[in-house]
């Protein structure tokens, strides 16, 4: 009996690390590419071109300081749009990679944008950002912005947008920097 409980807890723990389920059941398609790492014996093939999944929506969202960020402010940039929350373990696990990626790719015109879905407001997110040293743009989101992106049923959900404003990739759940950064670099 004790073994069964441990196995059950382990399975649920693993599921929690993959993605945090949102409260609203919005159906979406996952377009995450198969990113298995090649073995040392396999030749590394060039990354295939990412598909064009449609135009990114236009939006205006409040920054933590109360000013507004418009999607048009990011025109001509490669934008990683990450829907997340401070209470979500896989969201939190991705943050160090996004911090590193923002430092590494800022000069190449890459912007990481965290859209917080926290219901506690800007104070919760601001405190969290300071504590974890988040160096990328943070804004507050709501149902209207998740709907504009076609629905977000789990967090993190991340969209990769090219310089022309086309969504090129969508992922649901966590991905490590070493797996995700090559996707970003493929559209630079």
C-alpha positions, 0 to 999 in steps of 0.5 A, a space after each residue: 500500500 505504501 509503495 502504491 501511494 509513493 508511485 501515485 505521488 510520483 506520477 502526479 509530481 511529474 505531471 505538475 512539472 510538465 504544465 500547470 492546468 489553467 482553470 478555463 478549459 479552452 481547446 487549442 492545438 499544440 504545434 511543438 516540434 519533436 526536439 529529441 536530442 541526437 546521440 553523439 553518433 548521429 549527425 546534427 541536421 540543420 533545423 527545418 524551417 518553422 511553419 507560419 501559423 498565422 499573424 500575431 494578434 494586436 494587443 495593448 497590455 499594462 506593464 507592472 509600472 502601470 504604463 502600457 506596452 503595445 504589440 506595435 512597440 515590438 515591431 521588427 523584433 523576434 518576440 518570445 511571448 510566454 504566458 505564465 504565473 508566479 505559482 506555476 512550478 514549470 513556469 518558474 523552472 523556465 525563468 532562468 533560461 529566459 533570463 539567460 536567453 534575453 542576455 544572450 540574444 538582446 543585441 540580435 533583436 530578441 525580446 522575451 515577453 512574460 504575460 503574467 496570468 496571476 490574479 493577485 495583481 502587479 504587486 505579486 508579480 513585481 515582488 517575484 520579478 525582483 526576487 528572481 532577477 527577471 530582466 525581460 519585459 513583464 505585463 499583466 494578461 487576462 482572458 482577452 489576451 489568451 483568447 486573442 492568441 487562440 486560447 491558453 489551456 495550460 501554462 506555460 504556453 509560449 509563442 515565438 513570433 518572427 520579425 514580420 509578426 508571424 507566429 512561428 511556433 507554439 509550445 505548451 508546457 516547459 522546455 529547457 533553454 538548450 532545446 528552445 533557443 535553437 528554435 529562436 535562433 532559427 528565425 533570426 
